[in-house]
Amino acid sequence: MDDFSTPGQPNVYGISPSPANFIRPGKRPFSSMSPLIAERGGQLVLAIGASGGPRIISAVLQAAVRLLAYGEGLFAAVANPRLHHQLAPDSLYVEDWNATGVAFHYDSGMAQLLKARGHRIAATKWGAITQAVYRDADSDTLHAVSDPRKDGAPAAA
């Protein structure tokens, strides 16, 4: 159970325990859950969320920026490799793995540039699992994507 902290024991993600998140009567656990709903002119544009502990926030943000700011397609925005920095440990995690026939390898040139600037780079074989629904304003149709990191299948619908 990694929703609360256990004294003296890091969680499954390697995050040190926090006294503010110890189990106590009446307390609720901290959470990285951060669903995002984007609207334009009062109309839904994007609804996106993820599972994956501390990597949720960076996964949701990167996918939303790729779609809304850079104009990538919905699948590409969700499926492209990601970066994640947790602060502690002081490492920049870059995805480097394969799943369901899809390769998740972050641009090595970018990783080398960041390394040259003093970042500690660490390859990771897991990331947050993102689900997204995008509304195409031109056709008024909804498009949904389930992250291929989990076989492209949602855990619940």
Chimera marker file (.cmm) of the C-alpha trace (Angstrom):
<marker_set name="trace">
<marker id="1" x="0.000" y="0.000" z="0.000" r="1" g="1" b="0" radius="0.5"/>
<marker id="2" x="1.860" y="3.061" z="-1.243" r="1" g="1" b="0" radius="0.5"/>
<marker id="3" x="-0.897" y="5.601" z="-0.674" r="1" g="1" b="0" radius="0.5"/>
<marker id="4" x="0.449" y="6.240" z="2.838" r="1" g="1" b="0" radius="0.5"/>
<marker id="5" x="4.064" y="6.380" z="4.043" r="1" g="1" b="0" radius="0.5"/>
<marker id="6" x="5.551" y="3.678" z="6.231" r="1" g="1" b="0" radius="0.5"/>
<marker id="7" x="8.104" y="4.980" z="8.763" r="1" g="1" b="0" radius="0.5"/>
<marker id="8" x="11.668" y="4.055" z="7.769" r="1" g="1" b="0" radius="0.5"/>
<marker id="9" x="10.693" y="2.450" z="4.471" r="1" g="1" b="0" radius="0.5"/>
<marker id="10" x="10.636" y="4.002" z="0.981" r="1" g="1" b="0" radius="0.5"/>
<marker id="11" x="7.628" y="3.145" z="-1.152" r="1" g="1" b="0" radius="0.5"/>
<marker id="12" x="7.657" y="1.042" z="-4.314" r="1" g="1" b="0" radius="0.5"/>
<marker id="13" x="8.673" y="4.146" z="-6.300" r="1" g="1" b="0" radius="0.5"/>
<marker id="14" x="11.740" y="4.748" z="-4.095" r="1" g="1" b="0" radius="0.5"/>
<marker id="15" x="10.284" y="7.840" z="-2.429" r="1" g="1" b="0" radius="0.5"/>
<marker id="16" x="11.339" y="8.360" z="1.194" r="1" g="1" b="0" radius="0.5"/>
<marker id="17" x="8.589" y="8.289" z="3.813" r="1" g="1" b="0" radius="0.5"/>
<marker id="18" x="7.034" y="11.569" z="4.913" r="1" g="1" b="0" radius="0.5"/>
<marker id="19" x="5.736" y="11.999" z="8.473" r="1" g="1" b="0" radius="0.5"/>
<marker id="20" x="2.908" y="14.113" z="7.025" r="1" g="1" b="0" radius="0.5"/>
<marker id="21" x="1.706" y="11.002" z="5.189" r="1" g="1" b="0" radius="0.5"/>
<marker id="22" x="1.998" y="8.397" z="7.980" r="1" g="1" b="0" radius="0.5"/>
<marker id="23" x="-1.130" y="6.389" z="8.742" r="1" g="1" b="0" radius="0.5"/>
<marker id="24" x="-3.151" y="8.076" z="11.479" r="1" g="1" b="0" radius="0.5"/>
<marker id="25" x="-6.850" y="8.016" z="12.377" r="1" g="1" b="0" radius="0.5"/>
<marker id="26" x="-8.909" y="10.332" z="10.186" r="1" g="1" b="0" radius="0.5"/>
<marker id="27" x="-6.108" y="11.034" z="7.690" r="1" g="1" b="0" radius="0.5"/>
<marker id="28" x="-6.304" y="10.761" z="3.929" r="1" g="1" b="0" radius="0.5"/>
<marker id="29" x="-3.309" y="9.773" z="1.823" r="1" g="1" b="0" radius="0.5"/>
<marker id="30" x="-1.418" y="12.189" z="-0.390" r="1" g="1" b="0" radius="0.5"/>
<marker id="31" x="-1.955" y="11.428" z="-4.041" r="1" g="1" b="0" radius="0.5"/>
<marker id="32" x="-0.370" y="12.315" z="-7.361" r="1" g="1" b="0" radius="0.5"/>
<marker id="33" x="-3.739" y="11.955" z="-9.093" r="1" g="1" b="0" radius="0.5"/>
<marker id="34" x="-4.102" y="14.914" z="-11.395" r="1" g="1" b="0" radius="0.5"/>
<marker id="35" x="-6.821" y="14.525" z="-13.994" r="1" g="1" b="0" radius="0.5"/>
<marker id="36" x="-6.855" y="17.379" z="-16.468" r="1" g="1" b="0" radius="0.5"/>
<marker id="37" x="-9.888" y="18.759" z="-18.289" r="1" g="1" b="0" radius="0.5"/>
<marker id="38" x="-9.213" y="21.364" z="-20.978" r="1" g="1" b="0" radius="0.5"/>
<marker id="39" x="-11.942" y="23.529" z="-22.476" r="1" g="1" b="0" radius="0.5"/>
<marker id="40" x="-12.018" y="26.107" z="-25.257" r="1" g="1" b="0" radius="0.5"/>
<marker id="41" x="-14.960" y="28.485" z="-25.447" r="1" g="1" b="0" radius="0.5"/>
<marker id="42" x="-16.829" y="26.429" z="-22.853" r="1" g="1" b="0" radius="0.5"/>
<marker id="43" x="-16.507" y="23.259" z="-24.959" r="1" g="1" b="0" radius="0.5"/>
<marker id="44" x="-14.562" y="20.172" z="-23.914" r="1" g="1" b="0" radius="0.5"/>
<marker id="45" x="-11.254" y="19.777" z="-25.734" r="1" g="1" b="0" radius="0.5"/>
<marker id="46" x="-9.417" y="17.166" z="-23.663" r="1" g="1" b="0" radius="0.5"/>
<marker id="47" x="-9.949" y="14.940" z="-20.642" r="1" g="1" b="0" radius="0.5"/>
<marker id="48" x="-6.823" y="13.072" z="-19.573" r="1" g="1" b="0" radius="0.5"/>
<marker id="49" x="-5.530" y="11.225" z="-16.532" r="1" g="1" b="0" radius="0.5"/>
<marker id="50" x="-3.063" y="8.535" z="-15.585" r="1" g="1" b="0" radius="0.5"/>
<marker id="51" x="-2.076" y="5.889" z="-13.071" r="1" g="1" b="0" radius="0.5"/>
<marker id="52" x="1.510" y="5.420" z="-11.975" r="1" g="1" b="0" radius="0.5"/>
<marker id="53" x="2.206" y="7.074" z="-8.642" r="1" g="1" b="0" radius="0.5"/>
<marker id="54" x="4.648" y="9.971" z="-8.740" r="1" g="1" b="0" radius="0.5"/>
<marker id="55" x="4.977" y="9.808" z="-12.534" r="1" g="1" b="0" radius="0.5"/>
<marker id="56" x="1.321" y="10.712" z="-13.115" r="1" g="1" b="0" radius="0.5"/>
<marker id="57" x="1.817" y="14.478" z="-13.158" r="1" g="1" b="0" radius="0.5"/>
<marker id="58" x="4.672" y="14.479" z="-15.670" r="1" g="1" b="0" radius="0.5"/>
<marker id="59" x="2.861" y="11.965" z="-17.926" r="1" g="1" b="0" radius="0.5"/>
<marker id="60" x="-0.390" y="13.955" z="-18.008" r="1" g="1" b="0" radius="0.5"/>
<marker id="61" x="1.407" y="17.251" z="-18.569" r="1" g="1" b="0" radius="0.5"/>
<marker id="62" x="3.679" y="15.950" z="-21.348" r="1" g="1" b="0" radius="0.5"/>
<marker id="63" x="0.810" y="14.305" z="-23.237" r="1" g="1" b="0" radius="0.5"/>
<marker id="64" x="-1.409" y="17.405" z="-22.933" r="1" g="1" b="0" radius="0.5"/>
<marker id="65" x="1.367" y="19.750" z="-24.103" r="1" g="1" b="0" radius="0.5"/>
<marker id="66" x="2.209" y="17.502" z="-27.049" r="1" g="1" b="0" radius="0.5"/>
<marker id="67" x="-1.427" y="17.465" z="-28.138" r="1" g="1" b="0" radius="0.5"/>
<marker id="68" x="-2.570" y="21.012" z="-27.373" r="1" g="1" b="0" radius="0.5"/>
<marker id="69" x="0.613" y="23.048" z="-27.882" r="1" g="1" b="0" radius="0.5"/>
<marker id="70" x="2.571" y="21.025" z="-30.438" r="1" g="1" b="0" radius="0.5"/>
<marker id="71" x="-0.359" y="19.617" z="-32.419" r="1" g="1" b="0" radius="0.5"/>
<marker id="72" x="0.646" y="15.958" z="-32.203" r="1" g="1" b="0" radius="0.5"/>
<marker id="73" x="-2.089" y="13.422" z="-32.779" r="1" g="1" b="0" radius="0.5"/>
<marker id="74" x="-3.795" y="11.953" z="-29.719" r="1" g="1" b="0" radius="0.5"/>
<marker id="75" x="-2.143" y="8.532" z="-29.956" r="1" g="1" b="0" radius="0.5"/>
<marker id="76" x="1.330" y="10.027" z="-30.492" r="1" g="1" b="0" radius="0.5"/>
<marker id="77" x="0.847" y="12.468" z="-27.607" r="1" g="1" b="0" radius="0.5"/>
<marker id="78" x="-0.021" y="9.609" z="-25.244" r="1" g="1" b="0" radius="0.5"/>
<marker id="79" x="2.399" y="6.993" z="-26.614" r="1" g="1" b="0" radius="0.5"/>
<marker id="80" x="5.596" y="9.011" z="-27.113" r="1" g="1" b="0" radius="0.5"/>
<marker id="81" x="8.437" y="8.408" z="-24.634" r="1" g="1" b="0" radius="0.5"/>
<marker id="82" x="8.550" y="10.631" z="-21.574" r="1" g="1" b="0" radius="0.5"/>
<marker id="83" x="10.929" y="12.234" z="-19.125" r="1" g="1" b="0" radius="0.5"/>
<marker id="84" x="10.408" y="12.327" z="-15.361" r="1" g="1" b="0" radius="0.5"/>
<marker id="85" x="12.323" y="13.993" z="-12.527" r="1" g="1" b="0" radius="0.5"/>
<marker id="86" x="11.270" y="13.293" z="-8.951" r="1" g="1" b="0" radius="0.5"/>
<marker id="87" x="13.764" y="15.637" z="-7.193" r="1" g="1" b="0" radius="0.5"/>
<marker id="88" x="14.771" y="12.813" z="-4.841" r="1" g="1" b="0" radius="0.5"/>
<marker id="89" x="16.576" y="10.807" z="-6.008" r="1" g="1" b="0" radius="0.5"/>
<marker id="90" x="18.265" y="13.454" z="-8.135" r="1" g="1" b="0" radius="0.5"/>
<marker id="91" x="17.949" y="11.663" z="-11.472" r="1" g="1" b="0" radius="0.5"/>
<marker id="92" x="16.197" y="12.458" z="-14.726" r="1" g="1" b="0" radius="0.5"/>
<marker id="93" x="14.399" y="9.296" z="-15.820" r="1" g="1" b="0" radius="0.5"/>
<marker id="94" x="14.099" y="8.619" z="-19.543" r="1" g="1" b="0" radius="0.5"/>
<marker id="95" x="11.949" y="5.789" z="-20.865" r="1" g="1" b="0" radius="0.5"/>
<marker id="96" x="13.870" y="2.957" z="-22.503" r="1" g="1" b="0" radius="0.5"/>
<marker id="97" x="11.767" y="-0.161" z="-23.043" r="1" g="1" b="0" radius="0.5"/>
<marker id="98" x="9.398" y="-2.035" z="-25.347" r="1" g="1" b="0" radius="0.5"/>
<marker id="99" x="5.785" y="-3.075" z="-24.762" r="1" g="1" b="0" radius="0.5"/>
<marker id="100" x="3.110" y="-4.534" z="-26.980" r="1" g="1" b="0" radius="0.5"/>
<marker id="101" x="5.289" y="-4.078" z="-30.039" r="1" g="1" b="0" radius="0.5"/>
<marker id="102" x="5.828" y="-0.374" z="-29.314" r="1" g="1" b="0" radius="0.5"/>
<marker id="103" x="9.299" y="0.963" z="-28.482" r="1" g="1" b="0" radius="0.5"/>
<marker id="104" x="9.567" y="3.641" z="-25.806" r="1" g="1" b="0" radius="0.5"/>
<marker id="105" x="13.042" y="5.107" z="-26.264" r="1" g="1" b="0" radius="0.5"/>
<marker id="106" x="13.531" y="8.772" z="-25.444" r="1" g="1" b="0" radius="0.5"/>
<marker id="107" x="15.636" y="10.738" z="-27.942" r="1" g="1" b="0" radius="0.5"/>
<marker id="108" x="19.234" y="9.863" z="-27.008" r="1" g="1" b="0" radius="0.5"/>
<marker id="109" x="20.485" y="13.175" z="-28.420" r="1" g="1" b="0" radius="0.5"/>
<marker id="110" x="18.286" y="15.090" z="-25.991" r="1" g="1" b="0" radius="0.5"/>
<marker id="111" x="19.341" y="12.813" z="-23.130" r="1" g="1" b="0" radius="0.5"/>
<marker id="112" x="23.018" y="13.421" z="-23.957" r="1" g="1" b="0" radius="0.5"/>
<marker id="113" x="22.453" y="17.188" z="-24.106" r="1" g="1" b="0" radius="0.5"/>
<marker id="114" x="20.833" y="17.109" z="-20.668" r="1" g="1" b="0" radius="0.5"/>
<marker id="115" x="23.661" y="14.926" z="-19.349" r="1" g="1" b="0" radius="0.5"/>
<marker id="116" x="26.209" y="17.455" z="-20.673" r="1" g="1" b="0" radius="0.5"/>
<marker id="117" x="24.355" y="20.133" z="-18.682" r="1" g="1" b="0" radius="0.5"/>
<marker id="118" x="24.892" y="18.178" z="-15.471" r="1" g="1" b="0" radius="0.5"/>
<marker id="119" x="21.731" y="16.091" z="-15.200" r="1" g="1" b="0" radius="0.5"/>
<marker id="120" x="22.042" y="12.530" z="-13.957" r="1" g="1" b="0" radius="0.5"/>
<marker id="121" x="20.287" y="10.411" z="-16.557" r="1" g="1" b="0" radius="0.5"/>
<marker id="122" x="18.719" y="7.069" z="-15.645" r="1" g="1" b="0" radius="0.5"/>
<marker id="123" x="16.869" y="4.768" z="-18.017" r="1" g="1" b="0" radius="0.5"/>
<marker id="124" x="13.566" y="3.471" z="-16.709" r="1" g="1" b="0" radius="0.5"/>
<marker id="125" x="11.474" y="0.539" z="-17.840" r="1" g="1" b="0" radius="0.5"/>
<marker id="126" x="8.154" y="1.835" z="-16.556" r="1" g="1" b="0" radius="0.5"/>
<marker id="127" x="6.100" y="4.982" z="-16.679" r="1" g="1" b="0" radius="0.5"/>
<marker id="128" x="2.623" y="6.216" z="-15.908" r="1" g="1" b="0" radius="0.5"/>
<marker id="129" x="-0.276" y="4.749" z="-17.879" r="1" g="1" b="0" radius="0.5"/>
<marker id="130" x="-2.312" y="7.494" z="-19.541" r="1" g="1" b="0" radius="0.5"/>
<marker id="131" x="-5.920" y="7.508" z="-20.783" r="1" g="1" b="0" radius="0.5"/>
<marker id="132" x="-7.243" y="10.402" z="-22.840" r="1" g="1" b="0" radius="0.5"/>
<marker id="133" x="-10.368" y="11.598" z="-24.637" r="1" g="1" b="0" radius="0.5"/>
<marker id="134" x="-10.061" y="14.419" z="-27.185" r="1" g="1" b="0" radius="0.5"/>
<marker id="135" x="-12.907" y="16.307" z="-28.845" r="1" g="1" b="0" radius="0.5"/>
<marker id="136" x="-12.268" y="17.299" z="-32.454" r="1" g="1" b="0" radius="0.5"/>
<marker id="137" x="-13.942" y="20.711" z="-32.734" r="1" g="1" b="0" radius="0.5"/>
<marker id="138" x="-14.212" y="20.527" z="-36.546" r="1" g="1" b="0" radius="0.5"/>
<marker id="139" x="-16.153" y="17.260" z="-36.659" r="1" g="1" b="0" radius="0.5"/>
<marker id="140" x="-17.540" y="17.365" z="-33.089" r="1" g="1" b="0" radius="0.5"/>
<marker id="141" x="-16.369" y="13.776" z="-32.568" r="1" g="1" b="0" radius="0.5"/>
<marker id="142" x="-14.681" y="12.244" z="-29.559" r="1" g="1" b="0" radius="0.5"/>
<marker id="143" x="-11.463" y="10.272" z="-29.924" r="1" g="1" b="0" radius="0.5"/>
<marker id="144" x="-10.155" y="8.090" z="-27.100" r="1" g="1" b="0" radius="0.5"/>
<marker id="145" x="-6.740" y="6.542" z="-26.564" r="1" g="1" b="0" radius="0.5"/>
<marker id="146" x="-5.574" y="3.999" z="-24.033" r="1" g="1" b="0" radius="0.5"/>
<marker id="147" x="-1.834" y="3.979" z="-23.391" r="1" g="1" b="0" radius="0.5"/>
<marker id="148" x="0.021" y="1.178" z="-25.213" r="1" g="1" b="0" radius="0.5"/>
<marker id="149" x="2.245" y="0.843" z="-22.121" r="1" g="1" b="0" radius="0.5"/>
<marker id="150" x="-0.596" y="-1.265" z="-20.732" r="1" g="1" b="0" radius="0.5"/>
<marker id="151" x="-1.386" y="-3.165" z="-23.928" r="1" g="1" b="0" radius="0.5"/>
<marker id="152" x="-3.577" y="-0.260" z="-25.060" r="1" g="1" b="0" radius="0.5"/>
<marker id="153" x="-6.394" y="-1.472" z="-22.822" r="1" g="1" b="0" radius="0.5"/>
<marker id="154" x="-7.975" y="0.509" z="-19.979" r="1" g="1" b="0" radius="0.5"/>
<marker id="155" x="-8.239" y="-1.150" z="-16.583" r="1" g="1" b="0" radius="0.5"/>
<marker id="156" x="-11.795" y="0.163" z="-16.195" r="1" g="1" b="0" radius="0.5"/>
<marker id="157" x="-14.258" y="1.954" z="-18.417" r="1" g="1" b="0" radius="0.5"/>
<link id1="1" id2="2" r="1" g="1" b="0" radius="0.2"/>
<link id1="2" id2="3" r="1" g="1" b="0" radius="0.2"/>
<link id1="3" id2="4" r="1" g="1" b="0" radius="0.2"/>
<link id1="4" id2="5" r="1" g="1" b="0" radius="0.2"/>
<link id1="5" id2="6" r="1" g="1" b="0" radius="0.2"/>
<link id1="6" id2="7" r="1" g="1" b="0" radius="0.2"/>
<link id1="7" id2="8" r="1" g="1" b="0" radius="0.2"/>
<link id1="8" id2="9" r="1" g="1" b="0" radius="0.2"/>
<link id1="9" id2="10" r="1" g="1" b="0" radius="0.2"/>
<link id1="10" id2="11" r="1" g="1" b="0" radius="0.2"/>
<link id1="11" id2="12" r="1" g="1" b="0" radius="0.2"/>
<link id1="12" id2="13" r="1" g="1" b="0" radius="0.2"/>
<link id1="13" id2="14" r="1" g="1" b="0" radius="0.2"/>
<link id1="14" id2="15" r="1" g="1" b="0" radius="0.2"/>
<link id1="15" id2="16" r="1" g="1" b="0" radius="0.2"/>
<link id1="16" id2="17" r="1" g="1" b="0" radius="0.2"/>
<link id1="17" id2="18" r="1" g="1" b="0" radius="0.2"/>
<link id1="18" id2="19" r="1" g="1" b="0" radius="0.2"/>
<link id1="19" id2="20" r="1" g="1" b="0" radius="0.2"/>
<link id1="20" id2="21" r="1" g="1" b="0" radius="0.2"/>
<link id1="21" id2="22" r="1" g="1" b="0" radius="0.2"/>
<link id1="22" id2="23" r="1" g="1" b="0" radius="0.2"/>
<link id1="23" id2="24" r="1" g="1" b="0" radius="0.2"/>
<link id1="24" id2="25" r="1" g="1" b="0" radius="0.2"/>
<link id1="25" id2="26" r="1" g="1" b="0" radius="0.2"/>
<link id1="26" id2="27" r="1" g="1" b="0" radius="0.2"/>
<link id1="27" id2="28" r="1" g="1" b="0" radius="0.2"/>
<link id1="28" id2="29" r="1" g="1" b="0" radius="0.2"/>
<link id1="29" id2="30" r="1" g="1" b="0" radius="0.2"/>
<link id1="30" id2="31" r="1" g="1" b="0" radius="0.2"/>
<link id1="31" id2="32" r="1" g="1" b="0" radius="0.2"/>
<link id1="32" id2="33" r="1" g="1" b="0" radius="0.2"/>
<link id1="33" id2="34" r="1" g="1" b="0" radius="0.2"/>
<link id1="34" id2="35" r="1" g="1" b="0" radius="0.2"/>
<link id1="35" id2="36" r="1" g="1" b="0" radius="0.2"/>
<link id1="36" id2="37" r="1" g="1" b="0" radius="0.2"/>
<link id1="37" id2="38" r="1" g="1" b="0" radius="0.2"/>
<link id1="38" id2="39" r="1" g="1" b="0" radius="0.2"/>
<link id1="39" id2="40" r="1" g="1" b="0" radius="0.2"/>
<link id1="40" id2="41" r="1" g="1" b="0" radius="0.2"/>
<link id1="41" id2="42" r="1" g="1" b="0" radius="0.2"/>
<link id1="42" id2="43" r="1" g="1" b="0" radius="0.2"/>
<link id1="43" id2="44" r="1" g="1" b="0" radius="0.2"/>
<link id1="44" id2="45" r="1" g="1" b="0" radius="0.2"/>
<link id1="45" id2="46" r="1" g="1" b="0" radius="0.2"/>
<link id1="46" id2="47" r="1" g="1" b="0" radius="0.2"/>
<link id1="47" id2="48" r="1" g="1" b="0" radius="0.2"/>
<link id1="48" id2="49" r="1" g="1" b="0" radius="0.2"/>
<link id1="49" id2="50" r="1" g="1" b="0" radius="0.2"/>
<link id1="50" id2="51" r="1" g="1" b="0" radius="0.2"/>
<link id1="51" id2="52" r="1" g="1" b="0" radius="0.2"/>
<link id1="52" id2="53" r="1" g="1" b="0" radius="0.2"/>
<link id1="53" id2="54" r="1" g="1" b="0" radius="0.2"/>
<link id1="54" id2="55" r="1" g="1" b="0" radius="0.2"/>
<link id1="55" id2="56" r="1" g="1" b="0" radius="0.2"/>
<link id1="56" id2="57" r="1" g="1" b="0" radius="0.2"/>
<link id1="57" id2="58" r="1" g="1" b="0" radius="0.2"/>
<link id1="58" id2="59" r="1" g="1" b="0" radius="0.2"/>
<link id1="59" id2="60" r="1" g="1" b="0" radius="0.2"/>
<link id1="60" id2="61" r="1" g="1" b="0" radius="0.2"/>
<link id1="61" id2="62" r="1" g="1" b="0" radius="0.2"/>
<link id1="62" id2="63" r="1" g="1" b="0" radius="0.2"/>
<link id1="63" id2="64" r="1" g="1" b="0" radius="0.2"/>
<link id1="64" id2="65" r="1" g="1" b="0" radius="0.2"/>
<link id1="65" id2="66" r="1" g="1" b="0" radius="0.2"/>
<link id1="66" id2="67" r="1" g="1" b="0" radius="0.2"/>
<link id1="67" id2="68" r="1" g="1" b="0" radius="0.2"/>
<link id1="68" id2="69" r="1" g="1" b="0" radius="0.2"/>
<link id1="69" id2="70" r="1" g="1" b="0" radius="0.2"/>
<link id1="70" id2="71" r="1" g="1" b="0" radius="0.2"/>
<link id1="71" id2="72" r="1" g="1" b="0" radius="0.2"/>
<link id1="72" id2="73" r="1" g="1" b="0" radius="0.2"/>
<link id1="73" id2="74" r="1" g="1" b="0" radius="0.2"/>
<link id1="74" id2="75" r="1" g="1" b="0" radius="0.2"/>
<link id1="75" id2="76" r="1" g="1" b="0" radius="0.2"/>
<link id1="76" id2="77" r="1" g="1" b="0" radius="0.2"/>
<link id1="77" id2="78" r="1" g="1" b="0" radius="0.2"/>
<link id1="78" id2="79" r="1" g="1" b="0" radius="0.2"/>
<link id1="79" id2="80" r="1" g="1" b="0" radius="0.2"/>
<link id1="80" id2="81" r="1" g="1" b="0" radius="0.2"/>
<link id1="81" id2="82" r="1" g="1" b="0" radius="0.2"/>
<link id1="82" id2="83" r="1" g="1" b="0" radius="0.2"/>
<link id1="83" id2="84" r="1" g="1" b="0" radius="0.2"/>
<link id1="84" id2="85" r="1" g="1" b="0" radius="0.2"/>
<link id1="85" id2="86" r="1" g="1" b="0" radius="0.2"/>
<link id1="86" id2="87" r="1" g="1" b="0" radius="0.2"/>
<link id1="87" id2="88" r="1" g="1" b="0" radius="0.2"/>
<link id1="88" id2="89" r="1" g="1" b="0" radius="0.2"/>
<link id1="89" id2="90" r="1" g="1" b="0" radius="0.2"/>
<link id1="90" id2="91" r="1" g="1" b="0" radius="0.2"/>
<link id1="91" id2="92" r="1" g="1" b="0" radius="0.2"/>
<link id1="92" id2="93" r="1" g="1" b="0" radius="0.2"/>
<link id1="93" id2="94" r="1" g="1" b="0" radius="0.2"/>
<link id1="94" id2="95" r="1" g="1" b="0" radius="0.2"/>
<link id1="95" id2="96" r="1" g="1" b="0" radius="0.2"/>
<link id1="96" id2="97" r="1" g="1" b="0" radius="0.2"/>
<link id1="97" id2="98" r="1" g="1" b="0" radius="0.2"/>
<link id1="98" id2="99" r="1" g="1" b="0" radius="0.2"/>
<link id1="99" id2="100" r="1" g="1" b="0" radius="0.2"/>
<link id1="100" id2="101" r="1" g="1" b="0" radius="0.2"/>
<link id1="101" id2="102" r="1" g="1" b="0" radius="0.2"/>
<link id1="102" id2="103" r="1" g="1" b="0" radius="0.2"/>
<link id1="103" id2="104" r="1" g="1" b="0" radius="0.2"/>
<link id1="104" id2="105" r="1" g="1" b="0" radius="0.2"/>
<link id1="105" id2="106" r="1" g="1" b="0" radius="0.2"/>
<link id1="106" id2="107" r="1" g="1" b="0" radius="0.2"/>
<link id1="107" id2="108" r="1" g="1" b="0" radius="0.2"/>
<link id1="108" id2="109" r="1" g="1" b="0" radius="0.2"/>
<link id1="109" id2="110" r="1" g="1" b="0" radius="0.2"/>
<link id1="110" id2="111" r="1" g="1" b="0" radius="0.2"/>
<link id1="111" id2="112" r="1" g="1" b="0" radius="0.2"/>
<link id1="112" id2="113" r="1" g="1" b="0" radius="0.2"/>
<link id1="113" id2="114" r="1" g="1" b="0" radius="0.2"/>
<link id1="114" id2="115" r="1" g="1" b="0" radius="0.2"/>
<link id1="115" id2="116" r="1" g="1" b="0" radius="0.2"/>
<link id1="116" id2="117" r="1" g="1" b="0" radius="0.2"/>
<link id1="117" id2="118" r="1" g="1" b="0" radius="0.2"/>
<link id1="118" id2="119" r="1" g="1" b="0" radius="0.2"/>
<link id1="119" id2="120" r="1" g="1" b="0" radius="0.2"/>
<link id1="120" id2="121" r="1" g="1" b="0" radius="0.2"/>
<link id1="121" id2="122" r="1" g="1" b="0" radius="0.2"/>
<link id1="122" id2="123" r="1" g="1" b="0" radius="0.2"/>
<link id1="123" id2="124" r="1" g="1" b="0" radius="0.2"/>
<link id1="124" id2="125" r="1" g="1" b="0" radius="0.2"/>
<link id1="125" id2="126" r="1" g="1" b="0" radius="0.2"/>
<link id1="126" id2="127" r="1" g="1" b="0" radius="0.2"/>
<link id1="127" id2="128" r="1" g="1" b="0" radius="0.2"/>
<link id1="128" id2="129" r="1" g="1" b="0" radius="0.2"/>
<link id1="129" id2="130" r="1" g="1" b="0" radius="0.2"/>
<link id1="130" id2="131" r="1" g="1" b="0" radius="0.2"/>
<link id1="131" id2="132" r="1" g="1" b="0" radius="0.2"/>
<link id1="132" id2="133" r="1" g="1" b="0" radius="0.2"/>
<link id1="133" id2="134" r="1" g="1" b="0" radius="0.2"/>
<link id1="134" id2="135" r="1" g="1" b="0" radius="0.2"/>
<link id1="135" id2="136" r="1" g="1" b="0" radius="0.2"/>
<link id1="136" id2="137" r="1" g="1" b="0" radius="0.2"/>
<link id1="137" id2="138" r="1" g="1" b="0" radius="0.2"/>
<link id1="138" id2="139" r="1" g="1" b="0" radius="0.2"/>
<link id1="139" id2="140" r="1" g="1" b="0" radius="0.2"/>
<link id1="140" id2="141" r="1" g="1" b="0" radius="0.2"/>
<link id1="141" id2="142" r="1" g="1" b="0" radius="0.2"/>
<link id1="142" id2="143" r="1" g="1" b="0" radius="0.2"/>
<link id1="143" id2="144" r="1" g="1" b="0" radius="0.2"/>
<link id1="144" id2="145" r="1" g="1" b="0" radius="0.2"/>
<link id1="145" id2="146" r="1" g="1" b="0" radius="0.2"/>
<link id1="146" id2="147" r="1" g="1" b="0" radius="0.2"/>
<link id1="147" id2="148" r="1" g="1" b="0" radius="0.2"/>
<link id1="148" id2="149" r="1" g="1" b="0" radius="0.2"/>
<link id1="149" id2="150" r="1" g="1" b="0" radius="0.2"/>
<link id1="150" id2="151" r="1" g="1" b="0" radius="0.2"/>
<link id1="151" id2="152" r="1" g="1" b="0" radius="0.2"/>
<link id1="152" id2="153" r="1" g="1" b="0" radius="0.2"/>
<link id1="153" id2="154" r="1" g="1" b="0" radius="0.2"/>
<link id1="154" id2="155" r="1" g="1" b="0" radius="0.2"/>
<link id1="155" id2="156" r="1" g="1" b="0" radius="0.2"/>
<link id1="156" id2="157" r="1" g="1" b="0" radius="0.2"/>
</marker_set>
